[in-house]
Amino acid sequence: MQLPQDFKDRMQKMLGEEFEAFLQSYTLDRAQSLRVNTLKVAKEDFMNLSPFHLRQIPWVNEGFYYNSEERPGKHVYHEAGLYYIQEPSAMAVATLAEVVQGERVLDLCAAPGGKSTQLAAALQGKGMLISNEIHPVRAKILAQNIERMGILNAIVTNETPQNLAKRFPEFFDRIVVDAPCSGEGMFRKDEEARNHWSIQNVEMCALRQAEILDCAAIMLRPGGTLVYSTCTFAPEENERSMANFVAAHPEFEIKKVEAYEGFAPGRPEWADGVEAVKDTFRLWPHLLEGEGHYVAVLQKSGAELANEITEKLPDINKVAWKSYETFAKENLVNQPEGYPVMFGEQLYLLPYALPLRGLKVVRAGLHLGTCKKKRFEPSHALALALRPGDVRHTCKLTREDARVNAYLKGETITSEGEKGWHLVCVDGYALGWGKLSGNVLKNHYPKGLRWM
């Protein structure tokens, strides 16, 4: 692997005697891991179901290493949202956020969604998560991952931090800033990051991170928690960034939290001697099984309640709402709760009556479905948010059933039961919708997700 020479020179100066061990880590295979989605399946139940060889990740209860020759991304349980394939070090960020059910949480730089889905699992459907991504294409990928995990209470936005800060002053209990960075910690897995690295880019990233953090400071309520992370080794983006932030924002302090196995402390000597950064964490690839990461937990002084920011939502089209109610009466035992809003023909449930006008919203909470001329067609997102006990009609399959692959390929399959909408499930977990007529189940698995 060809590493930039300026990068190697700097790392040798930083690490001294550790440098050879650090360099040696680039010759090793990177760790492969997944995180169980506890919104859908308990950890213990997944362990009993899992066809993979799993080893516990020390710093996340639901995280596991798997063997590199296994391919969980091509398994039906992945399509059912039972787990998220995520780099192990990256899982530390949401772990250290220590989210509590019922809180208002913001993931400010959220794509592709690993940290957001982990934060949502901690919320367990209570409270609210806003997952934001400034790049439109990446925001769509984020929304797809939120959907696959069956998350009910997340809003996905495609906004600048500055626009969000204007709308949500002192609104959030916890904010995660997984900041865009120079990506040095990902060199082992990302050739593009290696090719685009430069000292100048490190400096540009540090400036951008400071702007994002200023916006986060505005949006966090007094007493709230801010978690800052990067996947780089550069002190300018890590210890020095934190030292500069607390100097500019005296209402914040770096919080001392318990270290996990393999976590190394931040280095004050890389931040002009600011002692507080020793309570931040560096995750080094030569000291643990994972890529390079940096994490800092900060607390804002005070103990005030978050601002109440609500508005009266527009009235729902009565004909459209009636079509959903008819569908729900015929097909659902338990209905998801929230504030109904419509975008064209699309019906959503917001977790909170938020003022979304003027914001670029990719996913306004849970997408229920499409209202078409007195007829309601349920969404794939609704299917993945439901459990078999929430619906009146199910098509129950096991993972060995040949109909599973046929369904995922978009084919019609055979089934039995009453005419109408059926939730197709594998081993008790939702995969999507089918519409039964006779013994033929018409496939409603989305075309863009179908297996080849």
C-alpha positions in Angstrom: 0.0 0.0 0.0 1.4 3.4 -1.0 1.0 6.0 1.7 1.6 9.7 1.1 5.2 10.5 2.1 4.3 13.7 3.9 1.7 11.6 5.9 4.3 9.0 6.9 6.9 11.7 7.9 4.3 13.4 10.1 3.1 10.1 11.7 6.7 9.0 12.4 7.3 12.3 14.2 4.1 11.9 16.2 4.4 8.3 17.2 8.2 7.8 17.6 8.8 4.2 18.7 5.2 3.2 18.0 5.5 4.2 14.3 6.7 0.8 13.1 3.8 -1.0 14.8 1.4 1.6 13.3 2.9 1.1 9.8 2.7 -2.7 10.2 -1.1 -2.4 10.8 -1.5 -1.5 7.1 -0.3 -4.9 6.0 -3.1 -6.6 8.0 -6.6 -7.3 6.7 -9.1 -4.8 8.1 -11.7 -6.0 10.6 -15.2 -6.8 9.3 -18.1 -6.1 11.6 -21.9 -5.7 11.9 -24.2 -4.2 14.5 -27.4 -5.9 15.5 -30.5 -3.7 15.0 -32.2 -3.9 18.4 -35.2 -2.1 17.1 -36.1 -5.3 15.3 -34.3 -8.2 17.1 -32.8 -8.7 20.6 -29.1 -9.4 20.6 -29.7 -12.9 22.1 -32.3 -13.8 19.5 -30.0 -12.7 16.7 -27.1 -14.8 18.1 -29.4 -17.8 17.9 -30.5 -17.0 14.4 -27.2 -15.9 13.0 -25.5 -18.1 10.3 -22.3 -16.1 10.8 -19.3 -16.6 13.1 -19.4 -13.7 15.5 -17.0 -12.2 18.1 -18.0 -9.4 20.5 -16.6 -5.9 19.9 -15.5 -4.6 23.3 -17.0 -1.1 23.1 -20.4 -1.8 21.7 -22.8 -4.4 23.2 -24.6 -5.1 19.9 -21.5 -5.1 17.7 -19.7 -8.1 16.4 -16.7 -9.0 14.2 -17.4 -11.6 11.5 -15.1 -13.7 9.3 -13.9 -11.9 6.2 -15.0 -14.7 3.9 -18.6 -14.4 5.1 -21.0 -12.0 3.2 -23.7 -10.7 5.5 -24.5 -8.0 3.0 -25.9 -10.6 0.6 -28.1 -12.3 3.2 -31.9 -12.0 3.5 -31.5 -10.8 7.2 -29.7 -7.8 5.8 -32.7 -6.9 3.6 -34.9 -7.4 6.7 -32.8 -4.8 8.6 -31.7 -7.1 11.3 -28.2 -5.6 11.3 -26.1 -2.8 9.9 -22.7 -3.5 8.4 -20.4 -0.9 10.1 -16.7 -0.4 10.7 -16.0 -1.3 14.4 -14.2 1.9 15.4 -17.1 4.0 14.1 -19.5 2.3 16.5 -17.7 3.9 19.4 -19.2 7.3 18.6 -22.8 6.5 19.3 -21.8 4.3 22.3 -20.1 7.3 23.9 -23.1 9.5 23.1 -25.1 7.5 25.7 -28.5 8.5 24.2 -31.5 8.2 26.6 -34.9 7.2 25.3 -37.2 10.1 24.7 -34.4 12.6 23.9 -34.1 14.9 20.9 -31.0 13.9 19.0 -29.3 15.4 16.0 -26.8 13.6 13.8 -25.4 16.6 11.9 -23.2 14.9 9.3 -25.0 11.6 9.1 -24.5 9.7 5.8 -24.3 6.9 5.1 -26.2 6.2 8.3 -24.3 3.9 10.6 -24.2 6.3 13.5 -27.7 7.5 13.0 -29.2 4.0 13.0 -27.2 3.2 16.2 -28.5 6.4 17.8 -32.1 5.5 16.8 -31.7 2.0 18.3 -30.8 3.6 21.6 -33.9 5.8 21.4 -36.0 2.7 20.9 -38.8 4.6 19.1 -39.1 7.3 21.8 -38.2 10.9 21.3 -36.8 12.1 17.9 -33.8 11.9 15.7 -32.9 14.3 12.9 -30.3 12.9 10.6 -28.8 15.5 8.3 -26.5 15.2 5.3 -25.5 18.2 3.2 -24.8 16.2 0.0 -28.0 15.2 -1.8 -26.9 11.9 -3.2 -25.6 10.8 0.2 -28.7 12.1 1.9 -30.8 9.6 -0.2 -28.5 6.7 0.8 -28.9 7.8 4.4 -32.7 7.8 4.0 -32.6 4.3 2.5 -30.6 3.0 5.5 -33.0 4.7 8.0 -35.8 2.9 6.1 -34.2 -0.5 6.1 -33.6 -0.4 9.8 -37.4 0.2 10.4 -36.9 3.5 12.2 -40.2 5.3 13.1 -39.0 8.5 14.6 -36.3 9.9 12.3 -36.4 12.9 10.0 -33.8 13.0 7.2 -32.8 16.5 6.0 -30.4 17.7 3.3 -29.4 21.0 4.8 -26.4 23.1 5.7 -25.5 23.3 9.4 -26.0 27.0 9.2 -29.7 26.7 8.1 -30.4 24.2 10.8 -28.9 26.4 13.4 -31.2 29.2 12.5 -34.3 26.9 12.9 -33.4 25.0 16.0 -31.6 27.1 18.7 -31.0 25.2 21.9 -33.4 22.5 20.7 -31.4 19.2 21.0 -30.5 17.1 24.0 -27.6 15.4 22.2 -25.8 16.2 19.0 -23.3 14.0 17.1 -20.8 15.7 14.8 -19.0 13.0 12.8 -17.2 15.7 10.9 -16.0 15.6 7.3 -12.3 15.1 7.6 -9.1 14.2 5.7 -9.9 10.5 6.2 -6.4 9.3 7.3 -8.0 6.7 9.5 -9.6 5.1 6.4 -6.4 4.8 4.3 -6.4 1.0 4.8 -9.9 0.6 3.3 -10.2 3.7 1.0 -7.8 4.3 -1.8 -9.5 7.5 -2.8 -8.8 9.0 0.7 -5.1 8.1 0.2 -5.0 9.7 -3.3 -6.7 12.9 -2.2 -4.8 13.5 1.0 -2.6 16.6 1.4 -1.4 18.8 4.2 -3.5 21.6 2.7 -6.6 19.4 2.8 -6.0 18.7 6.5 -6.0 22.5 7.1 -9.1 23.1 5.0 -10.9 20.3 6.9 -10.0 21.8 10.3 -11.6 25.2 9.2 -14.7 23.5 8.0 -15.0 21.4 11.2 -14.8 24.6 13.3 -17.8 26.1 11.3 -19.9 23.0 11.8 -19.1 22.9 15.5 -20.1 26.5 15.9 -23.5 25.6 14.5 -23.8 22.6 16.8 -23.1 24.8 19.8 -26.1 26.9 18.9 -28.4 24.0 18.6 -27.5 22.2 21.8 -29.6 23.0 24.9 -27.8 23.9 28.1 -26.8 20.8 29.9 -26.8 18.8 26.6 -24.1 16.6 25.3 -22.0 17.1 22.1 -20.0 14.2 20.6 -17.3 15.1 18.1 -15.6 12.5 16.0 -13.3 12.2 13.0 -11.7 9.3 11.1 -8.3 11.0 10.9 -5.0 11.1 12.9 -4.3 14.8 12.2 -4.0 16.8 15.5 -5.3 19.9 13.6 -8.6 18.1 13.2 -8.6 16.3 16.6 -7.0 17.6 19.8 -6.3 21.0 18.4 -9.8 21.3 17.1 -11.2 20.5 20.5 -8.8 22.9 22.3 -9.8 25.7 19.9 -13.5 24.9 20.3 -13.6 25.0 24.1 -11.5 28.2 24.1 -14.1 29.9 21.7 -17.0 28.4 23.6 -16.4 28.6 27.4 -19.9 27.2 28.1 -18.5 23.8 26.9 -16.1 21.5 28.7 -14.6 18.2 27.6 -16.3 15.5 29.6 -14.3 12.7 31.3 -15.9 9.4 30.4 -14.8 5.8 30.9 -12.4 4.4 28.3 -13.0 1.1 26.6 -10.5 -1.6 25.8 -8.0 -0.4 23.3 -8.9 3.3 23.5 -5.9 5.6 23.9 -6.1 9.1 25.5 -5.9 12.3 23.6 -2.5 14.0 23.6 -2.2 17.5 25.1 1.3 18.0 23.5 -0.5 17.9 20.1 -2.8 20.7 21.2 -0.4 23.3 22.6 -0.5 21.7 26.0 -4.2 22.0 26.6 -4.6 19.4 29.4 -8.3 18.8 28.9 -7.8 17.0 25.6 -6.4 14.0 27.5 -10.0 13.1 28.2 -10.7 12.6 24.5 -10.0 9.3 22.7 -7.9 8.0 19.9 -8.6 4.6 18.3 -5.4 3.4 16.7 -5.4 0.5 14.2 -2.2 -0.9 15.8 -3.9 -1.0 19.3 -7.3 -2.4 18.5 -9.3 -4.3 15.8 -10.6 -1.3 13.8 -9.7 1.7 11.7 -8.4 5.0 13.0 -10.9 7.2 14.8 -11.0 10.1 17.2 -13.8 10.9 19.7 -14.5 13.7 22.2 -17.5 14.0 24.5 -18.4 17.6 25.5 -21.0 19.0 27.8 -22.7 22.4 27.7 -23.1 24.2 31.0 -26.5 24.7 32.5 -29.5 22.3 33.0 -32.3 24.0 31.1 -35.0 22.3 29.2 -34.7 22.3 25.4 -36.7 24.9 23.5 -40.2 24.0 22.3 -40.3 24.6 18.6 -43.6 23.5 17.1 -46.1 24.7 14.6 -49.6 23.9 13.5 -49.2 21.4 10.6 -51.3 21.8 7.5 -54.6 20.0 7.4 -54.5 16.6 5.7 -56.6 16.0 2.6 -59.7 14.3 4.0 -60.1 11.9 1.1 -56.4 10.9 1.3 -56.6 10.3 5.0 -59.8 8.3 4.6 -58.0 6.0 2.2 -55.3 5.4 4.7 -57.8 4.8 7.5 -59.6 2.2 5.4 -56.3 0.5 4.7 -55.3 0.5 8.3 -58.7 -0.8 9.5 -58.5 -3.7 7.0 -54.8 -4.6 7.5 -53.3 -3.2 10.7 -53.7 -4.4 14.3 -51.4 -1.7 15.7 -50.9 1.6 13.9 -47.8 3.7 14.2 -48.2 7.1 16.0 -47.2 10.5 14.9 -48.3 13.7 13.2 -49.6 13.1 9.7 -48.3 15.3 6.9 -48.5 15.1 3.1 -46.1 15.9 0.3 -48.1 15.5 -2.9 -49.6 12.1 -2.8 -47.1 10.8 -0.2 -48.3 10.4 3.4 -45.9 10.6 6.3 -46.0 10.5 10.1 -43.7 13.0 11.8 -42.5 12.1 15.3 -42.8 15.8 16.3 -44.8 18.8 15.0 -41.7 20.4 13.6 -41.5 23.6 11.4 -40.2 21.9 8.3 -41.3 24.6 5.8 -38.3 26.0 4.0 -36.1 23.0 4.8 -34.9 20.4 2.4 -36.5 17.3 3.8 -35.7 13.9 2.3 -37.8 11.8 4.7 -40.4 13.4 6.9 -40.6 10.7 9.6 -42.2 7.4 8.7 -43.4 7.1 5.1 -46.8 5.4 5.3 -47.5 5.2 1.6 -49.2 6.8 -1.5 -52.8 8.0 -1.7 -54.1 7.4 -5.2 -57.7 8.4 -6.0 -59.4 7.0 -2.9 -56.9 4.1 -2.9 -54.0 3.7 -0.5 -50.8 1.8 -1.4 -48.6 1.1 1.6 -44.9 1.9 1.4 -41.9 -0.4 1.8 -40.8 1.8 4.7 -44.1 1.0 6.5 -43.6 -2.8 5.9 -40.1 -2.7 7.4 -41.3 -0.7 10.5 -43.9 -3.3 11.3 -43.8 -6.7 13.1 -45.9 -9.7 12.2 -48.2 -9.0 15.2 -48.9 -5.5 13.9 -50.8 -6.8 10.8 -53.8 -9.0 10.1 -52.3 -11.0 7.2 -48.8 -12.4 6.9 -46.9 -14.6 4.5 -44.6 -16.5 6.8 -41.4 -17.8 5.2 -38.2 -19.3 6.5 -34.8 -18.4 5.1 -34.4 -21.9 3.6 -37.7 -21.4 1.6 -37.0 -21.0 -2.1 -39.8 -18.4 -2.2 -37.6 -16.0 -0.2 -35.1 -15.6 -3.1 -38.0 -15.4 -5.6 -39.6 -12.6 -3.6 -36.4 -10.6 -3.4 -36.0 -11.0 -7.1 -39.4 -9.4 -7.6 -41.2 -12.6 -8.7 -44.7 -13.7 -7.9 -44.9 -16.4 -5.3 -47.6 -18.7 -4.0 -49.2 -18.3 -0.6 -52.5 -18.9 1.2 -54.9 -16.7 3.1 -57.5 -13.9 2.7 -57.4 -11.7 -0.3 -55.5 -8.4 0.1 -52.3 -7.0 1.5 -49.9 -9.4 3.3 -46.7 -8.7 5.1 -44.0 -11.0 3.8 -41.8 -12.2 6.6 -38.7 -14.3 6.9 -38.3 -16.2 10.2 -40.7 -13.7 11.8 -39.1 -10.5 10.4 -40.7 -8.2 7.8 -39.3 -8.1 4.3 -42.0 -6.2 2.4 -45.5 -6.2 1.0 -47.3 -8.6 -1.3 -51.0 -8.6 -2.5 -52.8 -11.9 -2.4 -55.4 -13.0 -4.9 -56.3 -16.6 -4.9 -53.1 -18.4 -4.1 -50.9 -15.9 -6.0 -49.0 -13.2 -4.1 -48.3 -10.2 -6.3 -44.8 -8.9 -5.5 -44.5 -5.3 -4.2 -40.8 -5.5 -3.3 -39.3 -2.2 -4.6 -37.7 -2.6 -8.0 -34.5 -0.7 -7.0 -33.9 -3.2 -4.2 -34.5 -6.4 -6.1 -31.8 -9.1 -6.2 -30.4 -9.9 -9.6 
